[in-house]
């Protein structure tokens, strides 16, 4: 029963990636694409967390933490590049 | 048993907010409106699901890493949203035509006019 709920939530997370990809492809401006990419990364982080709990392995949680850090740094970098023209 | 029911409840709340954010990302007309919708999955969606995993497995390595990821996303997601909305506004991305007020644009233009007058 419990693991069934977790597996249904995995299927839901896979479906939740579709609007993000739609917005990345169609989004009129660059900040639209960055927002959609950030949302897709958080969805993938949540998916990795649920998958780690389903499999009972702690290593997928490390992948989720590294992906969250890379998403944060990438979003800040693109924002600073759009704002000022330089990254550092 | 109580922890299990609470964990399922928080998981369903987190998934509901992920659903709301995806709906907003697909349907809302403007980059700021979409940002307002998608910031919710950083705070409520991811934090809810990770808290549900912590309640489910207890303080095992999976639970401790889950709450670490949740706290990291809870701290960094609003910072990223603020940076990208500020960059979008200063890059010149306009508001949708239904919006009624633009305080930051007025503040920027008045600051520029003051600087020009000096």
N, CA and C atoms of all chains as a GROMACS GRO file, in nm:
protein
  618
    1UNK      N    1   0.083  -0.120   0.000
    1UNK     CA    2   0.000   0.000   0.000
    1UNK      C    3   0.087   0.126   0.000
    2UNK      N    4   0.181   0.129   0.096
    2UNK     CA    5   0.265   0.248   0.105
    2UNK      C    6   0.355   0.264  -0.015
    3UNK      N    7   0.421   0.154  -0.055
    3UNK     CA    8   0.510   0.164  -0.170
    3UNK      C    9   0.431   0.190  -0.297
    4UNK      N   10   0.303   0.148  -0.301
    4UNK     CA   11   0.220   0.181  -0.416
    4UNK      C   12   0.201   0.332  -0.428
    5UNK      N   13   0.182   0.398  -0.314
    5UNK     CA   14   0.168   0.545  -0.316
    5UNK      C   15   0.295   0.609  -0.368
    6UNK      N   16   0.411   0.556  -0.324
    6UNK     CA   17   0.537   0.614  -0.370
    6UNK      C   18   0.556   0.591  -0.520
    7UNK      N   19   0.516   0.472  -0.569
    7UNK     CA   20   0.534   0.449  -0.712
    7UNK      C   21   0.439   0.534  -0.796
    8UNK      N   22   0.316   0.554  -0.746
    8UNK     CA   23   0.226   0.645  -0.817
    8UNK      C   24   0.282   0.787  -0.820
    9UNK      N   25   0.346   0.828  -0.709
    9UNK     CA   26   0.404   0.962  -0.709
    9UNK      C   27   0.522   0.971  -0.804
   10UNK      N   28   0.596   0.860  -0.825
   10UNK     CA   29   0.702   0.860  -0.927
   10UNK      C   30   0.643   0.882  -1.066
   11UNK      N   31   0.533   0.811  -1.096
   11UNK     CA   32   0.467   0.828  -1.227
   11UNK      C   33   0.419   0.972  -1.243
   12UNK      N   34   0.365   1.030  -1.134
   12UNK     CA   35   0.318   1.169  -1.137
   12UNK      C   36   0.434   1.264  -1.165
   13UNK      N   37   0.551   1.236  -1.104
   13UNK     CA   38   0.667   1.323  -1.126
   13UNK      C   39   0.713   1.317  -1.271
   14UNK      N   40   0.710   1.198  -1.331
   14UNK     CA   41   0.749   1.187  -1.472
   14UNK      C   42   0.654   1.267  -1.559
   15UNK      N   43   0.523   1.262  -1.527
   15UNK     CA   44   0.427   1.342  -1.605
   15UNK      C   45   0.450   1.491  -1.582
   16UNK      N   46   0.496   1.529  -1.461
   16UNK     CA   47   0.515   1.670  -1.430
   16UNK      C   48   0.632   1.730  -1.506
   17UNK      N   49   0.718   1.649  -1.568
   17UNK     CA   50   0.829   1.706  -1.646
   17UNK      C   51   0.778   1.764  -1.778
   18UNK      N   52   0.663   1.711  -1.829
   18UNK     CA   53   0.617   1.749  -1.963
   18UNK      C   54   0.589   1.900  -1.977
   19UNK      N   55   0.518   1.968  -1.882
   19UNK     CA   56   0.501   2.114  -1.899
   19UNK      C   57   0.632   2.190  -1.896
   20UNK      N   58   0.730   2.140  -1.819
   20UNK     CA   59   0.860   2.208  -1.815
   20UNK      C   60   0.928   2.203  -1.952
   21UNK      N   61   0.925   2.086  -2.016
   21UNK     CA   62   0.990   2.074  -2.148
   21UNK      C   63   0.914   2.158  -2.251
   22UNK      N   64   0.780   2.161  -2.238
   22UNK     CA   65   0.700   2.246  -2.327
   22UNK      C   66   0.741   2.392  -2.312
   23UNK      N   67   0.759   2.437  -2.187
   23UNK     CA   68   0.795   2.577  -2.165
   23UNK      C   69   0.939   2.605  -2.208
   24UNK      N   70   1.028   2.507  -2.192
   24UNK     CA   71   1.166   2.527  -2.237
   24UNK      C   72   1.171   2.542  -2.389
   25UNK      N   73   1.092   2.462  -2.460
   25UNK     CA   74   1.096   2.470  -2.606
   25UNK      C   75   1.026   2.597  -2.655
   26UNK      N   76   0.908   2.627  -2.598
   26UNK     CA   77   0.823   2.731  -2.655
   26UNK      C   78   0.846   2.869  -2.595
   27UNK      N   79   0.900   2.876  -2.470
   27UNK     CA   80   0.906   3.000  -2.394
   27UNK      C   81   0.958   3.118  -2.474
   28UNK      N   82   0.887   3.233  -2.471
   28UNK     CA   83   0.923   3.342  -2.563
   28UNK      C   84   1.058   3.405  -2.530
   29UNK      N   85   1.092   3.413  -2.403
   29UNK     CA   86   1.215   3.484  -2.366
   29UNK      C   87   1.310   3.389  -2.293
   30UNK      N   88   1.432   3.438  -2.269
   30UNK     CA   89   1.532   3.357  -2.201
   30UNK      C   90   1.494   3.332  -2.054
   31UNK      N   91   1.446   3.433  -1.977
   31UNK     CA   92   1.408   3.402  -1.838
   31UNK      C   93   1.298   3.298  -1.824
   32UNK      N   94   1.208   3.289  -1.923
   32UNK     CA   95   1.109   3.181  -1.922
   32UNK      C   96   1.177   3.045  -1.921
   33UNK      N   97   1.275   3.030  -2.007
   33UNK     CA   98   1.344   2.901  -2.018
   33UNK      C   99   1.422   2.871  -1.891
   34UNK      N  100   1.480   2.975  -1.831
   34UNK     CA  101   1.555   2.952  -1.708
   34UNK      C  102   1.463   2.911  -1.594
   35UNK      N  103   1.347   2.976  -1.585
   35UNK     CA  104   1.249   2.940  -1.482
   35UNK      C  105   1.203   2.796  -1.499
   36UNK      N  106   1.174   2.757  -1.625
   36UNK     CA  107   1.129   2.620  -1.650
   36UNK      C  108   1.238   2.519  -1.620
   37UNK      N  109   1.364   2.555  -1.650
   37UNK     CA  110   1.475   2.464  -1.623
   37UNK      C  111   1.495   2.445  -1.474
   38UNK      N  112   1.478   2.554  -1.397
   38UNK     CA  113   1.489   2.546  -1.251
   38UNK      C  114   1.379   2.456  -1.194
   39UNK      N  115   1.256   2.476  -1.246
   39UNK     CA  116   1.145   2.392  -1.197
   39UNK      C  117   1.167   2.246  -1.232
   40UNK      N  118   1.221   2.220  -1.354
   40UNK     CA  119   1.244   2.081  -1.393
   40UNK      C  120   1.351   2.017  -1.306
   41UNK      N  121   1.453   2.094  -1.268
   41UNK     CA  122   1.558   2.038  -1.182
   41UNK      C  123   1.503   2.002  -1.045
   42UNK      N  124   1.413   2.088  -0.992
   42UNK     CA  125   1.357   2.057  -0.860
   42UNK      C  126   1.268   1.935  -0.868
   43UNK      N  127   1.194   1.920  -0.982
   43UNK     CA  128   1.111   1.800  -1.000
   43UNK      C  129   1.199   1.676  -1.005
   44UNK      N  130   1.314   1.685  -1.074
   44UNK     CA  131   1.402   1.568  -1.083
   44UNK      C  132   1.463   1.537  -0.946
   45UNK      N  133   1.493   1.642  -0.866
   45UNK     CA  134   1.546   1.620  -0.731
   45UNK      C  135   1.444   1.546  -0.645
   46UNK      N  136   1.319   1.589  -0.654
   46UNK     CA  137   1.214   1.522  -0.577
   46UNK      C  138   1.196   1.378  -0.624
   47UNK      N  139   1.207   1.357  -0.758
   47UNK     CA  140   1.195   1.222  -0.812
   47UNK      C  141   1.307   1.132  -0.761
   48UNK      N  142   1.429   1.185  -0.757
   48UNK     CA  143   1.542   1.106  -0.705
   48UNK      C  144   1.524   1.074  -0.558
   49UNK      N  145   1.467   1.168  -0.482
   49UNK     CA  146   1.442   1.141  -0.340
   49UNK      C  147   1.342   1.028  -0.322
   50UNK      N  148   1.232   1.032  -0.398
   50UNK     CA  149   1.131   0.927  -0.386
   50UNK      C  150   1.189   0.793  -0.432
   51UNK      N  151   1.270   0.797  -0.539
   51UNK     CA  152   1.329   0.672  -0.589
   51UNK      C  153   1.427   0.613  -0.489
   52UNK      N  154   1.499   0.701  -0.420
   52UNK     CA  155   1.591   0.654  -0.316
   52UNK      C  156   1.515   0.587  -0.203
   53UNK      N  157   1.399   0.643  -0.169
   53UNK     CA  158   1.319   0.583  -0.063
   53UNK      C  159   1.255   0.452  -0.108
   54UNK      N  160   1.221   0.441  -0.238
   54UNK     CA  161   1.163   0.316  -0.288
   54UNK      C  162   1.268   0.207  -0.290
   55UNK      N  163   1.388   0.239  -0.340
   55UNK     CA  164   1.493   0.138  -0.353
   55UNK      C  165   1.563   0.109  -0.221
   56UNK      N  166   1.548   0.200  -0.122
   56UNK     CA  167   1.618   0.180   0.004
   56UNK      C  168   1.767   0.202  -0.005
   57UNK      N  169   1.810   0.281  -0.104
   57UNK     CA  170   1.954   0.309  -0.120
   57UNK      C  171   1.979   0.456  -0.095
   58UNK      N  172   2.084   0.490  -0.018
   58UNK     CA  173   2.108   0.629   0.019
   58UNK      C  174   2.188   0.705  -0.086
   59UNK      N  175   2.233   0.638  -0.192
   59UNK     CA  176   2.324   0.706  -0.285
   59UNK      C  177   2.250   0.799  -0.380
   60UNK      N  178   2.123   0.768  -0.410
   60UNK     CA  179   2.047   0.858  -0.498
   60UNK      C  180   2.024   0.993  -0.431
   61UNK      N  181   2.024   0.995  -0.298
   61UNK     CA  182   2.007   1.122  -0.226
   61UNK      C  183   2.129   1.212  -0.246
   62UNK      N  184   2.250   1.152  -0.259
   62UNK     CA  185   2.369   1.232  -0.290
   62UNK      C  186   2.356   1.295  -0.428
   63UNK      N  187   2.305   1.216  -0.524
   63UNK     CA  188   2.284   1.269  -0.659
   63UNK      C  189   2.187   1.387  -0.654
   64UNK      N  190   2.081   1.374  -0.573
   64UNK     CA  191   1.982   1.481  -0.562
   64UNK      C  192   2.046   1.607  -0.504
   65UNK      N  193   2.131   1.591  -0.402
   65UNK     CA  194   2.196   1.709  -0.341
   65UNK      C  195   2.288   1.778  -0.440
   66UNK      N  196   2.367   1.701  -0.515
   66UNK     CA  197   2.459   1.760  -0.613
   66UNK      C  198   2.380   1.830  -0.724
   67UNK      N  199   2.269   1.769  -0.767
   67UNK     CA  200   2.187   1.830  -0.872
   67UNK      C  201   2.124   1.961  -0.824
   68UNK      N  202   2.083   1.966  -0.696
   68UNK     CA  203   2.027   2.090  -0.642
   68UNK      C  204   2.133   2.199  -0.639
   69UNK      N  205   2.257   2.165  -0.598
   69UNK     CA  206   2.364   2.265  -0.593
   69UNK      C  207   2.395   2.316  -0.734
   70UNK      N  208   2.403   2.225  -0.833
   70UNK     CA  209   2.437   2.266  -0.969
   70UNK      C  210   2.325   2.353  -1.027
   71UNK      N  211   2.199   2.322  -0.996
   71UNK     CA  212   2.088   2.403  -1.045
   71UNK      C  213   2.093   2.544  -0.989
   72UNK      N  214   2.124   2.555  -0.858
   72UNK     CA  215   2.131   2.688  -0.795
   72UNK      C  216   2.241   2.771  -0.857
   73UNK      N  217   2.361   2.710  -0.872
   73UNK     CA  218   2.474   2.786  -0.929
   73UNK      C  219   2.446   2.826  -1.073
   74UNK      N  220   2.385   2.736  -1.151
   74UNK     CA  221   2.354   2.768  -1.289
   74UNK      C  222   2.252   2.879  -1.303
   75UNK      N  223   2.149   2.878  -1.219
   75UNK     CA  224   2.048   2.984  -1.226
   75UNK      C  225   2.108   3.119  -1.188
   76UNK      N  226   2.190   3.121  -1.083
   76UNK     CA  227   2.253   3.247  -1.042
   76UNK      C  228   2.346   3.298  -1.151
   77UNK      N  229   2.418   3.206  -1.216
   77UNK     CA  230   2.511   3.246  -1.322
   77UNK      C  231   2.437   3.307  -1.440
   78UNK      N  232   2.328   3.243  -1.485
   78UNK     CA  233   2.254   3.297  -1.600
   78UNK      C  234   2.189   3.429  -1.563
   79UNK      N  235   2.141   3.442  -1.438
   79UNK     CA  236   2.078   3.568  -1.397
   79UNK      C  237   2.180   3.681  -1.396
   80UNK      N  238   2.299   3.654  -1.343
   80UNK     CA  239   2.401   3.760  -1.341
   80UNK      C  240   2.448   3.794  -1.482
   81UNK      N  241   2.451   3.692  -1.570
   81UNK     CA  242   2.492   3.720  -1.708
   81UNK      C  243   2.388   3.805  -1.780
   82UNK      N  244   2.259   3.775  -1.758
   82UNK     CA  245   2.154   3.856  -1.821
   82UNK      C  246   2.153   3.998  -1.766
   83UNK      N  247   2.183   4.012  -1.638
   83UNK     CA  248   2.171   4.142  -1.572
   83UNK      C  249   2.286   4.233  -1.612
   84UNK      N  250   2.409   4.185  -1.594
   84UNK     CA  251   2.523   4.274  -1.603
   84UNK      C  252   2.611   4.249  -1.724
   85UNK      N  253   2.593   4.136  -1.794
   85UNK     CA  254   2.677   4.108  -1.908
   85UNK      C  255   2.804   4.033  -1.875
   86UNK      N  256   2.840   4.027  -1.748
   86UNK     CA  257   2.955   3.948  -1.705
   86UNK      C  258   2.907   3.852  -1.598
   87UNK      N  259   2.982   3.744  -1.575
   87UNK     CA  260   2.942   3.647  -1.475
   87UNK      C  261   3.003   3.681  -1.340
   88UNK      N  262   3.134   3.704  -1.338
   88UNK     CA  263   3.200   3.735  -1.210
   88UNK      C  264   3.231   3.884  -1.199
   89UNK      N  265   0.227   0.414   1.320
   89UNK     CA  266   0.103   0.423   1.245
   89UNK      C  267   0.063   0.568   1.221
   90UNK      N  268   0.071   0.649   1.328
   90UNK     CA  269   0.038   0.792   1.315
   90UNK      C  270   0.139   0.859   1.222
   91UNK      N  271   0.268   0.820   1.240
   91UNK     CA  272   0.371   0.878   1.155
   91UNK      C  273   0.349   0.840   1.008
   92UNK      N  274   0.299   0.717   0.986
   92UNK     CA  275   0.277   0.672   0.849
   92UNK      C  276   0.166   0.754   0.782
   93UNK      N  277   0.056   0.772   0.855
   93UNK     CA  278  -0.055   0.849   0.799
   93UNK      C  279  -0.013   0.993   0.776
   94UNK      N  280   0.065   1.049   0.871
   94UNK     CA  281   0.112   1.188   0.856
   94UNK      C  282   0.206   1.201   0.737
   95UNK      N  283   0.291   1.097   0.718
   95UNK     CA  284   0.384   1.098   0.605
   95UNK      C  285   0.309   1.094   0.472
   96UNK      N  286   0.207   1.008   0.464
   96UNK     CA  287   0.127   1.002   0.340
   96UNK      C  288   0.057   1.134   0.313
   97UNK      N  289   0.005   1.196   0.422
   97UNK     CA  290  -0.067   1.323   0.406
   97UNK      C  291   0.026   1.432   0.354
   98UNK      N  292   0.147   1.441   0.412
   98UNK     CA  293   0.241   1.546   0.368
   98UNK      C  294   0.288   1.519   0.226
   99UNK      N  295   0.305   1.390   0.192
   99UNK     CA  296   0.344   1.356   0.053
   99UNK      C  297   0.238   1.401  -0.046
  100UNK      N  298   0.110   1.378  -0.011
  100UNK     CA  299   0.003   1.417  -0.103
  100UNK      C  300  -0.005   1.569  -0.114
  101UNK      N  301   0.019   1.641  -0.001
  101UNK     CA  302   0.019   1.788  -0.008
  101UNK      C  303   0.132   1.837  -0.100
  102UNK      N  304   0.252   1.776  -0.086
  102UNK     CA  305   0.364   1.816  -0.171
  102UNK      C  306   0.337   1.789  -0.318
  103UNK      N  307   0.278   1.672  -0.348
  103UNK     CA  308   0.247   1.641  -0.488
  103UNK      C  309   0.141   1.735  -0.543
  104UNK      N  310   0.046   1.775  -0.457
  104UNK     CA  311  -0.057   1.870  -0.501
  104UNK      C  312   0.006   2.004  -0.539
  105UNK      N  313   0.106   2.048  -0.460
  105UNK     CA  314   0.168   2.175  -0.495
  105UNK      C  315   0.255   2.164  -0.619
  106UNK      N  316   0.317   2.046  -0.641
  106UNK     CA  317   0.388   2.026  -0.768
  106UNK      C  318   0.292   2.033  -0.886
  107UNK      N  319   0.172   1.974  -0.869
  107UNK     CA  320   0.070   1.981  -0.975
  107UNK      C  321   0.029   2.125  -1.002
  108UNK      N  322   0.008   2.205  -0.894
  108UNK     CA  323  -0.031   2.345  -0.912
  108UNK      C  324   0.079   2.422  -0.985
  109UNK      N  325   0.205   2.395  -0.951
  109UNK     CA  326   0.314   2.467  -1.015
  109UNK      C  327   0.324   2.431  -1.162
  110UNK      N  328   0.304   2.304  -1.197
  110UNK     CA  329   0.310   2.267  -1.338
  110UNK      C  330   0.195   2.327  -1.416
  111UNK      N  331   0.075   2.333  -1.352
  111UNK     CA  332  -0.040   2.399  -1.416
  111UNK      C  333  -0.009   2.545  -1.444
  112UNK      N  334   0.050   2.613  -1.343
  112UNK     CA  335   0.083   2.754  -1.363
  112UNK      C  336   0.190   2.773  -1.467
  113UNK      N  337   0.288   2.681  -1.470
  113UNK     CA  338   0.395   2.694  -1.569
  113UNK      C  339   0.343   2.678  -1.710
  114UNK      N  340   0.239   2.595  -1.727
  114UNK     CA  341   0.187   2.575  -1.862
  114UNK      C  342   0.088   2.683  -1.902
  115UNK      N  343   0.015   2.743  -1.805
  115UNK     CA  344  -0.100   2.823  -1.842
  115UNK      C  345  -0.085   2.974  -1.822
  116UNK      N  346   0.002   3.018  -1.730
  116UNK     CA  347   0.003   3.160  -1.697
  116UNK      C  348   0.071   3.242  -1.808
  117UNK      N  349   0.036   3.371  -1.821
  117UNK     CA  350   0.074   3.444  -1.942
  117UNK      C  351   0.211   3.510  -1.941
  118UNK      N  352   0.278   3.518  -1.825
  118UNK     CA  353   0.389   3.610  -1.812
  118UNK      C  354   0.503   3.541  -1.739
  119UNK      N  355   0.626   3.591  -1.756
  119UNK     CA  356   0.738   3.525  -1.687
  119UNK      C  357   0.730   3.545  -1.536
  120UNK      N  358   0.677   3.659  -1.492
  120UNK     CA  359   0.668   3.683  -1.347
  120UNK      C  360   0.557   3.599  -1.284
  121UNK      N  361   0.446   3.584  -1.357
  121UNK     CA  362   0.340   3.496  -1.306
  121UNK      C  363   0.386   3.353  -1.298
  122UNK      N  364   0.460   3.308  -1.402
  122UNK     CA  365   0.510   3.170  -1.400
  122UNK      C  366   0.610   3.150  -1.288
  123UNK      N  367   0.691   3.253  -1.262
  123UNK     CA  368   0.788   3.244  -1.153
  123UNK      C  369   0.717   3.236  -1.019
  124UNK      N  370   0.608   3.312  -1.006
  124UNK     CA  371   0.528   3.306  -0.883
  124UNK      C  372   0.470   3.168  -0.861
  125UNK      N  373   0.433   3.100  -0.972
  125UNK     CA  374   0.379   2.965  -0.956
  125UNK      C  375   0.489   2.864  -0.927
  126UNK      N  376   0.602   2.873  -0.996
  126UNK     CA  377   0.702   2.766  -0.983
  126UNK      C  378   0.788   2.780  -0.858
  127UNK      N  379   0.784   2.894  -0.791
  127UNK     CA  380   0.861   2.904  -0.667
  127UNK      C  381   0.799   2.816  -0.558
  128UNK      N  382   0.668   2.787  -0.573
  128UNK     CA  383   0.601   2.706  -0.471
  128UNK      C  384   0.655   2.564  -0.463
  129UNK      N  385   0.704   2.509  -0.576
  129UNK     CA  386   0.752   2.372  -0.565
  129UNK      C  387   0.886   2.366  -0.494
  130UNK      N  388   0.960   2.480  -0.490
  130UNK     CA  389   1.083   2.478  -0.414
  130UNK      C  390   1.058   2.472  -0.265
  131UNK      N  391   0.961   2.550  -0.219
  131UNK     CA  392   0.938   2.557  -0.075
  131UNK      C  393   0.840   2.450  -0.029
  132UNK      N  394   0.720   2.448  -0.088
  132UNK     CA  395   0.618   2.356  -0.036
  132UNK      C  396   0.630   2.216  -0.094
  133UNK      N  397   0.655   2.205  -0.226
  133UNK     CA  398   0.656   2.073  -0.288
  133UNK      C  399   0.775   1.989  -0.246
  134UNK      N  400   0.897   2.040  -0.270
  134UNK     CA  401   1.016   1.962  -0.238
  134UNK      C  402   1.032   1.944  -0.087
  135UNK      N  403   1.004   2.050  -0.009
  135UNK     CA  404   1.016   2.037   0.137
  135UNK      C  405   0.913   1.938   0.191
  136UNK      N  406   0.792   1.940   0.135
  136UNK     CA  407   0.690   1.846   0.182
  136UNK      C  408   0.726   1.702   0.152
  137UNK      N  409   0.773   1.676   0.028
  137UNK     CA  410   0.805   1.538  -0.008
  137UNK      C  411   0.924   1.487   0.072
  138UNK      N  412   1.027   1.572   0.090
  138UNK     CA  413   1.144   1.528   0.166
  138UNK      C  414   1.110   1.508   0.313
  139UNK      N  415   1.023   1.594   0.367
  139UNK     CA  416   0.979   1.575   0.507
  139UNK      C  417   0.899   1.448   0.520
  140UNK      N  418   0.821   1.415   0.417
  140UNK     CA  419   0.747   1.289   0.418
  140UNK      C  420   0.840   1.169   0.418
  141UNK      N  421   0.951   1.178   0.340
  141UNK     CA  422   1.048   1.067   0.340
  141UNK      C  423   1.116   1.055   0.476
  142UNK      N  424   1.148   1.172   0.537
  142UNK     CA  425   1.209   1.168   0.672
  142UNK      C  426   1.115   1.103   0.773
  143UNK      N  427   0.985   1.137   0.766
  143UNK     CA  428   0.890   1.076   0.860
  143UNK      C  429   0.873   0.928   0.832
  144UNK      N  430   0.893   0.887   0.706
  144UNK     CA  431   0.871   0.748   0.671
  144UNK      C  432   0.984   0.658   0.717
  145UNK      N  433   1.111   0.705   0.698
  145UNK     CA  434   1.224   0.616   0.727
  145UNK      C  435   1.295   0.650   0.858
  146UNK      N  436   1.257   0.762   0.924
  146UNK     CA  437   1.325   0.795   1.049
  146UNK      C  438   1.464   0.850   1.023
  147UNK      N  439   1.546   0.856   1.131
  147UNK     CA  440   1.679   0.917   1.117
  147UNK      C  441   1.783   0.814   1.070
  148UNK      N  442   1.753   0.750   0.960
  148UNK     CA  443   1.851   0.666   0.892
  148UNK      C  444   1.929   0.757   0.795
  149UNK      N  445   2.036   0.706   0.726
  149UNK     CA  446   2.105   0.792   0.629
  149UNK      C  447   2.015   0.852   0.523
  150UNK      N  448   1.915   0.778   0.476
  150UNK     CA  449   1.823   0.834   0.376
  150UNK      C  450   1.747   0.954   0.432
  151UNK      N  451   1.699   0.942   0.556
  151UNK     CA  452   1.622   1.050   0.615
  151UNK      C  453   1.705   1.174   0.640
  152UNK      N  454   1.828   1.155   0.689
  152UNK     CA  455   1.913   1.270   0.718
  152UNK      C  456   1.952   1.342   0.589
  153UNK      N  457   1.984   1.264   0.484
  153UNK     CA  458   2.018   1.328   0.356
  153UNK      C  459   1.895   1.396   0.296
  154UNK      N  460   1.777   1.337   0.314
  154UNK     CA  461   1.654   1.398   0.261
  154UNK      C  462   1.628   1.533   0.325
  155UNK      N  463   1.645   1.541   0.458
  155UNK     CA  464   1.618   1.670   0.522
  155UNK      C  465   1.729   1.771   0.489
  156UNK      N  466   1.852   1.720   0.459
  156UNK     CA  467   1.957   1.812   0.414
  156UNK      C  468   1.922   1.873   0.278
  157UNK      N  469   1.878   1.789   0.184
  157UNK     CA  470   1.836   1.839   0.052
  157UNK      C  471   1.720   1.936   0.066
  158UNK      N  472   1.624   1.904   0.154
  158UNK     CA  473   1.507   1.990   0.172
  158UNK      C  474   1.548   2.126   0.226
  159UNK      N  475   1.637   2.129   0.325
  159UNK     CA  476   1.678   2.259   0.381
  159UNK      C  477   1.759   2.338   0.279
  160UNK      N  478   1.843   2.269   0.200
  160UNK     CA  479   1.920   2.340   0.098
  160UNK      C  480   1.828   2.404  -0.006
  161UNK      N  481   1.728   2.328  -0.053
  161UNK     CA  482   1.635   2.384  -0.152
  161UNK      C  483   1.553   2.496  -0.090
  162UNK      N  484   1.516   2.478   0.038
  162UNK     CA  485   1.435   2.582   0.105
  162UNK      C  486   1.513   2.712   0.117
  163UNK      N  487   1.647   2.704   0.134
  163UNK     CA  488   1.725   2.827   0.144
  163UNK      C  489   1.752   2.886   0.006
  164UNK      N  490   1.789   2.803  -0.092
  164UNK     CA  491   1.841   2.858  -0.217
  164UNK      C  492   1.735   2.887  -0.322
  165UNK      N  493   1.617   2.824  -0.317
  165UNK     CA  494   1.520   2.846  -0.424
  165UNK      C  495   1.463   2.989  -0.427
  166UNK      N  496   1.430   3.052  -0.313
  166UNK     CA  497   1.385   3.192  -0.322
  166UNK      C  498   1.493   3.288  -0.369
  167UNK      N  499   1.622   3.257  -0.335
  167UNK     CA  500   1.730   3.344  -0.382
  167UNK      C  501   1.740   3.337  -0.534
  168UNK      N  502   1.732   3.216  -0.589
  168UNK     CA  503   1.740   3.201  -0.734
  168UNK      C  504   1.621   3.268  -0.802
  169UNK      N  505   1.501   3.256  -0.742
  169UNK     CA  506   1.383   3.319  -0.802
  169UNK      C  507   1.396   3.470  -0.802
  170UNK      N  508   1.446   3.525  -0.692
  170UNK     CA  509   1.464   3.671  -0.685
  170UNK      C  510   1.566   3.719  -0.787
  171UNK      N  511   1.679   3.645  -0.800
  171UNK     CA  512   1.782   3.686  -0.895
  171UNK      C  513   1.730   3.682  -1.038
  172UNK      N  514   1.653   3.577  -1.072
  172UNK     CA  515   1.612   3.564  -1.212
  172UNK      C  516   1.501   3.663  -1.245
  173UNK      N  517   1.415   3.698  -1.146
  173UNK     CA  518   1.312   3.797  -1.177
  173UNK      C  519   1.372   3.936  -1.190
  174UNK      N  520   1.471   3.968  -1.104
  174UNK     CA  521   1.538   4.098  -1.115
  174UNK      C  522   1.613   4.110  -1.247
  175UNK      N  523   1.680   4.000  -1.286
  175UNK     CA  524   1.753   4.002  -1.413
  175UNK      C  525   1.657   4.016  -1.530
  176UNK      N  526   1.538   3.950  -1.522
  176UNK     CA  527   1.442   3.961  -1.630
  176UNK      C  528   1.389   4.103  -1.642
  177UNK      N  529   1.360   4.166  -1.528
  177UNK     CA  530   1.306   4.303  -1.535
  177UNK      C  531   1.411   4.401  -1.587
  178UNK      N  532   1.535   4.385  -1.545
  178UNK     CA  533   1.637   4.479  -1.593
  178UNK      C  534   1.683   4.446  -1.734
  179UNK      N  535   1.656   4.322  -1.780
  179UNK     CA  536   1.690   4.285  -1.917
  179UNK      C  537   1.587   4.339  -2.014
  180UNK      N  538   1.470   4.381  -1.962
  180UNK     CA  539   1.371   4.442  -2.049
  180UNK      C  540   1.255   4.352  -2.086
  181UNK      N  541   1.234   4.242  -2.012
  181UNK     CA  542   1.119   4.158  -2.040
  181UNK      C  543   0.995   4.228  -1.985
  182UNK      N  544   0.896   4.252  -2.072
  182UNK     CA  545   0.781   4.329  -2.031
  182UNK      C  546   0.681   4.247  -1.951
  183UNK      N  547   0.588   4.317  -1.886
  183UNK     CA  548   0.480   4.252  -1.815
  183UNK      C  549   0.369   4.219  -1.914
  184UNK      N  550   0.279   4.128  -1.873
  184UNK     CA  551   0.166   4.099  -1.960
  184UNK      C  552   0.069   4.217  -1.957
  185UNK      N  553  -0.021   4.223  -2.055
  185UNK     CA  554  -0.099   4.345  -2.070
  185UNK      C  555  -0.213   4.356  -1.970
  186UNK      N  556  -0.241   4.249  -1.892
  186UNK     CA  557  -0.343   4.259  -1.789
  186UNK      C  558  -0.290   4.318  -1.659
  187UNK      N  559  -0.159   4.333  -1.644
  187UNK     CA  560  -0.104   4.378  -1.516
  187UNK      C  561  -0.127   4.526  -1.500
  188UNK      N  562  -0.152   4.568  -1.374
  188UNK     CA  563  -0.201   4.704  -1.350
  188UNK      C  564  -0.094   4.795  -1.291
  189UNK      N  565   0.012   4.741  -1.229
  189UNK     CA  566   0.108   4.829  -1.163
  189UNK      C  567   0.247   4.769  -1.175
  190UNK      N  568   0.346   4.856  -1.181
  190UNK     CA  569   0.486   4.813  -1.195
  190UNK      C  570   0.570   4.899  -1.102
  191UNK      N  571   0.574   4.860  -0.975
  191UNK     CA  572   0.642   4.945  -0.875
  191UNK      C  573   0.792   4.952  -0.901
  192UNK      N  574   0.851   4.837  -0.939
  192UNK     CA  575   0.996   4.836  -0.954
  192UNK      C  576   1.039   4.920  -1.075
  193UNK      N  577   0.957   4.916  -1.182
  193UNK     CA  578   0.989   4.999  -1.296
  193UNK      C  579   0.979   5.148  -1.264
  194UNK      N  580   0.873   5.185  -1.186
  194UNK     CA  581   0.860   5.325  -1.146
  194UNK      C  582   0.976   5.369  -1.060
  195UNK      N  583   1.018   5.279  -0.965
  195UNK     CA  584   1.130   5.313  -0.877
  195UNK      C  585   1.258   5.330  -0.958
  196UNK      N  586   1.278   5.242  -1.056
  196UNK     CA  587   1.398   5.251  -1.140
  196UNK      C  588   1.397   5.381  -1.221
  197UNK      N  589   1.279   5.414  -1.281
  197UNK     CA  590   1.277   5.533  -1.367
  197UNK      C  591   1.292   5.659  -1.284
  198UNK      N  592   1.230   5.665  -1.164
  198UNK     CA  593   1.246   5.784  -1.081
  198UNK      C  594   1.389   5.797  -1.032
  199UNK      N  595   1.455   5.685  -1.000
  199UNK     CA  596   1.595   5.691  -0.956
  199UNK      C  597   1.682   5.740  -1.071
  200UNK      N  598   1.652   5.695  -1.194
  200UNK     CA  599   1.730   5.740  -1.309
  200UNK      C  600   1.711   5.889  -1.332
  201UNK      N  601   1.584   5.940  -1.318
  201UNK     CA  602   1.560   6.081  -1.343
  201UNK      C  603   1.628   6.166  -1.236
  202UNK      N  604   1.628   6.118  -1.110
  202UNK     CA  605   1.698   6.192  -1.004
  202UNK      C  606   1.846   6.200  -1.036
  203UNK      N  607   1.900   6.084  -1.083
  203UNK     CA  608   2.043   6.083  -1.113
  203UNK      C  609   2.075   6.176  -1.230
  204UNK      N  610   1.980   6.184  -1.327
  204UNK     CA  611   2.005   6.274  -1.439
  204UNK      C  612   1.995   6.420  -1.397
  205UNK      N  613   1.903   6.449  -1.303
  205UNK     CA  614   1.891   6.588  -1.258
  205UNK      C  615   2.015   6.634  -1.184
  206UNK      N  616   2.077   6.542  -1.108
  206UNK     CA  617   2.200   6.583  -1.041
  206UNK      C  618   2.310   6.600  -1.146
   0.00000   0.00000   0.00000
